[in-house]
Amino acid sequence: MRIANLILDRDGTVIADKHYLADPAGVELLPGAGEALASLGRSGVRLFVASNQSGIGRGYFGEAAYHAVHGRMCELLAAHGVRLADTAFCPHAPQENCTCRKPAPGLWDALAAVHGLDPAASAMVGDKAADVQFGRRAGLALSLLVLTGKGQDEAHRLGLPLPAAGCLALDAPGPDQPHAVCTDLAAAARFILDLNAGGAA
């Protein structure tokens, strides 16, 4: 297996999770996130973001605010030499029952259609069960849960073992469980790079 495409959750995975973030001045990369994504990019992994943005559907902010926040994140990532290949987001509130809100795989379907992505060569990294389930339902080769953002609470809720450091691979994950639990995005990036180099099972 070689991971050629990485789908990233945004809030709590790449940037600090702030309640319905609508101000670009509040965007902060999580520690090590820029360097981690840069290392993946240098290795040839294409980087995508798939994000639920229900604040739009709930009326808390408009799409212009979302794009401003996204633009600021891209600026901060660019300072590390990181360029995202593309981004997809769901603007709907949960009660709208759309097909694009994670864990539904609609955002994957949209990105895959545009970029010809192969699920067998793609991975998902996020801090919520919905991110993991999104990756599993899309048939991606790898779904990783990070313990930043809401990840630690989610791992406890799901009864998952926690790594002391790095990533802990699950021996026989259930259909809605991650393949591995990672302390943060940097650990997830190392896991993927090791896998691509043949150093991880």
N, C-alpha and C positions, 0 to 999 in steps of 0.2 A: 504493500500500500504506500502510495505517495500522495501527500496532501498538496494540491496545487492551488486551492482556493479556500480562503478562510472567511466565514461570515461572522461578524462581530455584533453583539449587542452593544448599545452605546452607553446608557446611563448605568453606572455601577460596574462597568466592565472596562471601558476606555476612559471615561471621564467620571468625576465624582457625582454620585447620585444625589441630586437636589430636587426638592419637591416641585414638580412641574416647572422645570427650568425653562425660562423664557427670555432671560437677559444674557446676552453673550459675555458680559463682564463677569458672570458667575461661572464660566466654563473653566474647569481645572482638570488637566490630565491626571489620572491616577499615577502614583509613583511607579516608575519603570515602564509605563505603557508606551511612551514614545520610542524608547530604546528597543523594547520588545518587538513592536511592529516594524521598526526599521530593520531589525535582524531578519525577520520573516520576509520582508520585501527584498532585501539583498539576496536572499536564497531563492527568489523567484516565485514566492507565494503571492498570489493576487489577493488583495484585501478589500472586503465589502462590509458595509454596515447595514443591518436590518433592525429597525427600531419601532416599537410601539409608541405612539405619541397621542395618547387618548386625551391629553390636555387640550388638543385642538377640538376634538369632538365634544368635550365637556364644556367648551366655551371659555376656557381659562386663558388661552392665547391663540393667535392666528397662525397661519402657515408662514407668514413673513417672519414672525418671531422664531419659529422652528428653524427656518433657513438661516437666520442670523446666528443662532446658536451653533448650527452645523458648520457655518462658515468659520466661526471662531475656532471650533475644534480642529478644522482642517488647517488653519493657520498655525496652531500650536503643534500639530503633527508635522507640518511641513518644515518646522524648525529642526526636526529630527531626521529630515529627509524622507518622510513618509507621505505617500500619495495613495489615496483610496481609489480603487478602480470604479466604484459606483456605490450608491446608497439607495435603499428603499425604506419607506416608512409607512406605517398605518396611522391615518389621522382619526380613526373612528373610536367612539366610546364603546365600552364592552357590550352594552345593550343593543347595539346596532347589528350584532351578529354577522359581521362581515367575514369574508374569506381571507383577509390579509392580516388580521390581528393574531400575533403569535399566542398560542402554539399552532394555529392553523398555518399551513405552509405557503400561503399565498405570496409572501414577500420573496421566498425562495423561488417560486415559480416565475415571478416577474424578473428577477435577476438572471435566472437560468435561461429564460427565453431570449433575453437581450445578449447575453455573453456566452451562450452555449456551454454552460457549466455542467460538469459531470458530477452527480452526487457521490459516486464512488471515489472521487478525488477531492472531496470537499469536506470541511469541518465547520462546526459551530462552536462558539465560545460565548457564554453568558453567565449572569449571576442569578438567574431565576429558573424555576422548574419549567416555566413556559418556553424559555430559550432552549433548554435541553429537549423538551418534547417537540419543539419546532424542528430541531435537527433530526430527531429520530423519525418523526412523521414524514419529513422530506426524504428520508432514506440516505442521509449523509453518512459518510464513513466513520465520522467521529463527532461526538458531542461532549464538550467539556464544561463542567460547572466550576466557576471561580468563586472564591470565598470573600471577595470584595463586594461592595454594595450590599445587596440583600442576600448574598450567597451563603454566608454562614448560617443565617436563620433558616434559609431554604434547605440547606444540608441537614440541619437538626430536624426540621419538620419531616423530611423524607427518610430520616434514620440512616443517613449515609456516614461512612467512616470519614474522618478528617485527616489529611496529611499533616505530619509535623513540619514538613517543608516540601517544596516542589509539588509534584502531582502523585496521587495515589490512584492507580488503575483498579477498577472493580473487576473481579474475576468473572462474574456472570451477571452483568447488569440487566435489570428488567427492561421491558420495552419503552418505559418512560423515564428510565434512569440514565445518568451520564455514563460514558465509558471510563471517565476519570474525574476526580475532584482535584482542583489545583488551587494553591494558595492565592494566586493572582494571575494577571495576564502575562507577566514575565515568565512565570512557571509554565503556563500553558504554551507559550511560544517555544520554550526549551523542549517541552514534551513533543511538540510537532516537529521541531528541527531534528530531534533525536530519532523520531520515527522515520522521517524522510532520509536520514543518514543510515538507517538500518540498525540504530542503537536502541530502539524500543520495540517491545513485542506488539 
